[in-house]
């Protein structure tokens, strides 16, 4: 459906039984007239930087009863017109990337080095995992995680088809300590007009070596066992040997799978339980309030590198111990040289020991 300002919204249901038809009754200015962003090229690092000054006015930590991601109620209209939903995806009202001039014209830029620029072409979407405001991803039922996975896959396919898009990034930021401005359980999807530097570098290295680095890491970690946290027949979750964050886990399909679209039925069936297991282990080790983390999917660029890209979900927290944060200081923020406070083998041991019934399992069962 279309929201009042013209933005697209899509419902994804656990079961195909719901009828949708509630319109967006808000009086909103057309999204077509909103200001866009600009991508500026940094020739020193061969990177693009997005300048999105219009996002300064976005919603920031509203009260629970003013959350824009909760379902609409009589007298309080939100971003979701229906009074209930399972999973919903919609265009961000304050996007860092957009296509105001259409996909074809959006790539026209200007300037000469060192002042090269182009419009911030792309798309930013919000993914709401549940209508329940006070829960978390770790407390979702496996069937709901399967619906979220289906939504991620659907949107990856749709966004990859846009001519301006070169890479689709699916992620979740959770917790005020990470910098989240809305506490409702949600993630985002960025469709970039370029390939982000870390992904480009990994593909370049794999192409030069003529071998997938992730496949090599999976084989080595499976054999070593010391950093393995959890696993299924199709997936392996492990702390990277050179982990940058005190608590960081890579979740990878054992097969050489380039993106979410390439997962088979067995891999899709196994993922929800494994991912919930990993998140709940994080919660137990790093308790003391809602656990802040970033969960980031790395998948193949749209137009090249498919044979060398290996799908990976990175989950890491900026909490190094209960009540203690890991700040990116001079070495990390300025030079990109990470200083890890926890030995990866110790982190893996603690996460393995934190297994057990998922947090909130009793509540989910009773519901």
C-alpha positions as CSV (number, residue, x, y, z in Angstrom):
1,X,0.0,0.0,0.0
2,X,1.0,3.7,-0.1
3,X,1.2,5.9,2.9
4,X,-0.3,9.4,2.9
5,X,2.9,11.0,1.6
6,X,3.4,8.4,-1.2
7,X,5.9,6.1,0.5
8,X,5.5,2.3,0.0
9,X,4.5,0.0,2.9
10,X,4.4,-3.8,2.7
11,X,2.9,-6.3,5.2
12,X,4.5,-9.7,5.7
13,X,2.2,-12.1,7.7
14,X,3.1,-15.3,9.5
15,X,0.0,-16.9,7.9
16,X,-1.9,-15.8,4.8
17,X,-5.2,-15.1,6.6
18,X,-5.2,-11.3,7.3
19,X,-7.0,-8.8,5.2
20,X,-5.4,-5.4,4.9
21,X,-7.2,-2.2,3.9
22,X,-6.8,0.5,6.6
23,X,-5.7,3.7,4.8
24,X,-3.1,6.2,6.2
25,X,-5.3,9.1,7.4
26,X,-2.5,11.4,8.3
27,X,-1.9,14.8,6.6
28,X,1.7,14.5,5.4
29,X,3.5,16.5,2.8
30,X,4.5,14.5,-0.3
31,X,7.7,12.5,0.0
32,X,8.5,13.5,-3.6
33,X,9.3,17.0,-2.3
34,X,11.6,16.0,0.5
35,X,15.3,17.1,0.3
36,X,17.7,14.5,-0.8
37,X,21.2,13.6,0.3
38,X,24.6,13.9,-1.5
39,X,27.3,11.4,-1.9
40,X,30.8,12.9,-1.9
41,X,33.9,11.1,-3.1
42,X,37.0,10.9,-1.0
43,X,39.9,10.3,-3.4
44,X,42.3,9.7,-0.5
45,X,40.6,6.5,0.5
46,X,38.6,5.8,-2.6
47,X,35.4,5.9,-0.6
48,X,32.0,7.6,-0.9
49,X,30.6,9.6,2.1
50,X,26.8,10.3,2.3
51,X,25.9,13.9,3.4
52,X,22.3,13.8,4.7
53,X,21.8,17.0,6.6
54,X,18.0,16.8,6.3
55,X,17.9,13.9,8.8
56,X,18.7,16.1,11.8
57,X,14.9,16.5,12.3
58,X,14.1,12.8,12.5
59,X,12.2,11.4,15.5
60,X,14.5,10.9,18.5
61,X,13.7,8.7,21.5
62,X,9.9,9.4,21.7
63,X,7.9,8.3,24.7
64,X,6.5,4.7,24.5
65,X,2.9,6.1,23.9
66,X,4.2,8.2,21.0
67,X,6.2,5.5,19.1
68,X,5.7,5.8,15.4
69,X,6.3,2.1,14.8
70,X,3.5,0.8,16.9
71,X,0.2,0.0,15.2
72,X,-2.3,2.9,14.7
73,X,-5.0,3.3,17.3
74,X,-8.1,5.5,17.4
75,X,-6.8,9.0,18.1
76,X,-3.2,8.1,17.5
77,X,-2.1,7.5,13.9
78,X,1.4,6.1,13.2
79,X,3.5,4.9,10.3
80,X,1.5,1.6,10.3
81,X,-2.2,2.2,9.5
82,X,-3.4,-1.2,10.7
83,X,-4.3,-1.9,14.3
84,X,-2.0,-5.0,14.4
85,X,0.7,-6.5,12.2
86,X,3.2,-9.3,12.2
87,X,6.1,-7.9,10.1
88,X,6.0,-4.7,8.1
89,X,8.5,-2.9,5.8
90,X,8.2,0.7,4.7
91,X,10.2,3.5,3.2
92,X,12.0,5.5,5.8
93,X,10.4,8.9,6.3
94,X,13.9,10.4,6.9
95,X,16.0,8.5,4.4
96,X,19.8,8.8,4.1
97,X,19.4,7.6,0.4
98,X,16.5,8.1,-1.9
99,X,15.5,8.3,-5.6
100,X,13.7,11.6,-5.9
101,X,14.5,12.1,-9.6
102,X,14.0,8.5,-10.7
103,X,16.5,5.7,-11.0
104,X,17.9,6.8,-14.3
105,X,18.6,10.5,-13.5
106,X,19.7,10.0,-9.9
107,X,23.2,9.0,-10.8
108,X,24.1,12.3,-12.6
109,X,26.6,14.2,-10.4
110,X,29.3,16.7,-11.0
111,X,32.5,18.2,-9.9
112,X,36.1,17.2,-10.4
113,X,38.6,15.8,-8.0
114,X,39.0,16.5,-5.2
115,X,35.4,17.8,-5.2
116,X,33.5,15.0,-7.0
117,X,29.8,14.4,-5.9
118,X,26.6,12.8,-7.0
119,X,23.1,12.6,-5.6
120,X,22.6,10.1,-2.7
121,X,20.7,7.7,-4.9
122,X,19.3,4.6,-3.3
123,X,16.6,3.6,-0.8
124,X,16.2,3.2,2.9
125,X,13.6,1.0,4.5
126,X,12.5,0.2,8.0
127,X,11.6,-3.4,9.0
128,X,9.4,-3.7,12.1
129,X,9.7,-7.2,13.5
130,X,6.6,-7.2,15.7
131,X,3.7,-4.9,16.8
132,X,4.7,-5.5,20.5
133,X,6.7,-2.4,21.6
134,X,8.4,-3.8,24.7
135,X,9.9,-7.0,23.4
136,X,13.1,-7.8,21.5
137,X,14.3,-9.9,18.6
138,X,15.7,-12.4,21.0
139,X,12.2,-13.0,22.3
140,X,10.5,-13.6,19.0
141,X,9.1,-17.0,18.1
142,X,11.0,-19.0,15.5
143,X,8.0,-18.7,13.2
144,X,8.2,-14.9,13.4
145,X,12.0,-15.0,12.6
146,X,11.2,-17.1,9.6
147,X,8.8,-14.3,8.4
148,X,11.4,-11.7,9.0
149,X,13.9,-13.8,7.0
150,X,11.4,-14.0,4.2
151,X,10.9,-10.2,4.3
152,X,14.7,-9.6,4.2
153,X,14.9,-11.9,1.2
154,X,12.0,-10.3,-0.6
155,X,13.4,-6.8,-0.1
156,X,16.9,-7.8,-1.2
157,X,15.5,-9.1,-4.5
158,X,13.3,-6.0,-5.0
159,X,16.0,-3.4,-4.2
160,X,18.7,-5.3,-6.2
161,X,16.5,-4.7,-9.2
162,X,16.7,-0.9,-9.0
163,X,19.2,0.4,-11.6
164,X,20.8,2.8,-9.2
165,X,21.5,0.2,-6.5
166,X,24.9,-1.6,-6.2
167,X,24.7,-3.2,-2.8
168,X,21.8,-4.1,-0.4
169,X,22.6,-4.0,3.4
170,X,20.2,-5.5,5.9
171,X,20.9,-4.8,9.5
172,X,19.5,-4.2,13.0
173,X,20.8,-1.7,15.5
174,X,19.5,-2.3,19.1
175,X,19.8,-0.3,22.2
176,X,20.3,3.3,23.2
177,X,24.0,2.6,23.9
178,X,24.4,1.8,20.2
179,X,22.7,5.0,19.2
180,X,19.2,3.8,18.4
181,X,16.6,6.6,18.3
182,X,13.5,4.3,18.4
183,X,13.2,1.6,21.0
184,X,10.5,-0.4,19.1
185,X,12.0,-3.7,17.8
186,X,13.0,-2.9,14.2
187,X,15.8,-3.0,11.7
188,X,16.7,-1.3,8.5
189,X,17.7,-1.9,4.9
190,X,20.0,0.4,3.0
191,X,20.2,0.1,-0.8
192,X,23.5,1.8,-1.6
193,X,24.6,3.3,-5.0
194,X,28.1,1.9,-4.4
195,X,29.7,-1.1,-2.8
196,X,30.7,-0.4,0.9
197,X,34.5,-0.5,1.4
198,X,34.7,-3.6,3.7
199,X,32.6,-5.7,1.3
200,X,34.6,-4.5,-1.7
201,X,37.9,-5.3,0.1
202,X,36.8,-8.8,1.0
203,X,35.8,-9.5,-2.6
204,X,39.0,-8.1,-4.0
205,X,41.1,-10.3,-1.6
206,X,39.1,-13.4,-2.5
207,X,39.3,-12.7,-6.2
208,X,43.1,-12.1,-6.0
209,X,43.6,-15.4,-4.1
210,X,41.0,-17.2,-6.2
211,X,39.5,-18.6,-3.0
212,X,36.7,-17.6,-0.7
213,X,38.1,-16.5,2.7
214,X,34.9,-17.3,4.5
215,X,34.9,-20.9,3.2
216,X,38.5,-21.3,4.5
217,X,37.5,-19.8,7.9
218,X,34.5,-22.1,8.2
219,X,36.6,-25.2,7.5
220,X,39.3,-24.0,10.0
221,X,36.9,-23.1,12.8
222,X,34.9,-26.3,12.4
223,X,38.2,-28.2,12.8
224,X,39.6,-26.1,15.7
225,X,36.3,-26.0,17.6
226,X,37.7,-23.6,20.2
227,X,35.8,-20.5,18.9
228,X,32.6,-22.3,17.8
229,X,29.6,-21.0,19.8
230,X,26.7,-22.9,18.2
231,X,25.9,-24.8,15.0
232,X,23.4,-26.7,12.8
233,X,24.0,-29.0,9.8
234,X,23.8,-25.9,7.5
235,X,25.1,-23.0,9.7
236,X,28.1,-22.3,11.9
237,X,28.3,-19.5,14.5
238,X,31.7,-18.7,15.8
239,X,33.8,-15.9,17.3
240,X,36.3,-14.7,14.6
241,X,39.9,-15.5,15.3
242,X,40.7,-11.7,14.9
243,X,37.5,-10.4,16.4
244,X,37.4,-6.6,16.6
245,X,34.8,-6.4,19.3
246,X,34.9,-8.0,22.8
247,X,31.8,-10.1,21.9
248,X,31.4,-10.7,18.2
249,X,29.9,-13.7,16.4
250,X,29.9,-14.6,12.7
251,X,26.9,-16.7,11.6
252,X,27.6,-18.3,8.2
253,X,26.0,-20.9,6.0
254,X,28.4,-23.8,5.6
255,X,27.7,-23.8,1.8
256,X,29.2,-21.0,-0.4
257,X,26.0,-18.9,-0.4
258,X,26.4,-15.4,-1.9
259,X,23.2,-13.8,-0.5
260,X,19.9,-14.3,1.2
261,X,18.2,-15.2,-2.1
262,X,20.5,-18.3,-2.5
263,X,19.6,-20.0,0.8
264,X,17.8,-23.3,0.4
265,X,14.8,-24.5,2.3
266,X,16.8,-26.4,4.9
267,X,19.0,-23.4,5.6
268,X,16.0,-21.2,6.0
269,X,14.4,-23.7,8.4
270,X,17.5,-23.9,10.6
271,X,18.3,-20.2,10.8
272,X,15.6,-19.0,13.2
273,X,16.5,-21.4,16.0
274,X,20.3,-20.8,15.6
275,X,20.0,-17.0,15.5
276,X,17.7,-16.9,18.6
277,X,20.2,-19.2,20.4
278,X,23.1,-16.8,19.7
279,X,21.2,-13.7,20.7
280,X,20.1,-15.2,23.9
281,X,23.7,-16.3,24.7
282,X,24.7,-12.6,24.2
283,X,21.9,-11.5,26.6
284,X,23.1,-13.9,29.3
285,X,26.7,-12.9,29.1
286,X,26.2,-9.2,28.7
287,X,23.1,-8.7,30.9
288,X,22.4,-5.7,33.0
289,X,19.7,-4.1,30.9
290,X,18.7,-4.5,27.3
291,X,21.8,-5.8,25.5
292,X,23.0,-3.3,22.7
293,X,24.2,-4.9,19.5
294,X,24.5,-4.5,15.8
295,X,23.4,-7.5,13.5
296,X,24.7,-6.9,10.0
297,X,24.2,-9.1,6.9
298,X,27.1,-9.1,4.4
299,X,25.9,-10.3,1.0
300,X,27.1,-10.1,-2.6
301,X,27.0,-6.8,-4.5
302,X,24.3,-6.6,-7.1
303,X,26.4,-6.6,-10.2
304,X,29.8,-8.2,-9.5
305,X,31.7,-10.4,-7.0
306,X,29.0,-13.0,-6.7
307,X,31.4,-15.9,-7.0
308,X,33.6,-14.5,-4.3
309,X,31.0,-13.2,-1.8
310,X,29.9,-15.4,1.1
311,X,26.8,-14.6,3.1
312,X,27.6,-13.7,6.7
313,X,25.6,-12.3,9.6
314,X,27.9,-10.4,12.0
315,X,26.5,-9.8,15.5
316,X,28.5,-7.7,17.9
317,X,28.0,-5.6,21.0
318,X,29.7,-2.4,22.2
319,X,29.3,-3.7,25.8
320,X,32.5,-5.5,26.9
321,X,31.0,-6.6,30.2
322,X,27.8,-6.1,32.1
323,X,27.5,-2.3,32.7
324,X,30.7,-1.5,30.8
325,X,30.9,-0.2,27.2
326,X,33.6,-0.6,24.6
327,X,34.2,2.9,23.2
328,X,35.9,3.5,19.8
329,X,38.8,5.7,20.8
330,X,41.7,7.1,18.9
331,X,43.2,3.9,17.5
332,X,39.8,2.5,16.3
333,X,38.0,5.6,15.3
334,X,40.9,7.4,13.6
335,X,43.1,4.6,12.3
336,X,40.8,1.6,12.1
337,X,43.1,-0.5,14.3
338,X,40.8,-2.2,16.8
339,X,42.0,-3.0,20.3
340,X,40.0,-5.9,21.7
341,X,39.5,-6.2,25.5
342,X,38.5,-9.9,25.5
343,X,40.4,-12.8,24.0
344,X,38.2,-14.3,21.2
345,X,38.7,-17.8,22.7
346,X,37.5,-16.6,26.1
347,X,34.5,-14.8,24.6
348,X,33.5,-18.0,22.7
349,X,33.9,-20.1,25.9
350,X,31.6,-17.7,27.8
351,X,29.0,-17.7,25.0
352,X,29.1,-21.5,24.8
353,X,28.5,-21.8,28.6
354,X,25.5,-19.4,28.3
355,X,23.3,-21.9,26.4
356,X,19.9,-22.9,27.6
357,X,16.3,-22.2,27.1
358,X,15.7,-18.9,25.2
359,X,14.9,-15.9,27.3
360,X,11.2,-15.3,27.3
361,X,10.5,-18.8,26.1
362,X,7.8,-19.4,28.7
363,X,6.0,-16.2,27.7
364,X,6.1,-17.1,24.0
365,X,4.8,-20.6,24.8
366,X,1.9,-19.2,26.8
367,X,1.1,-16.7,24.1
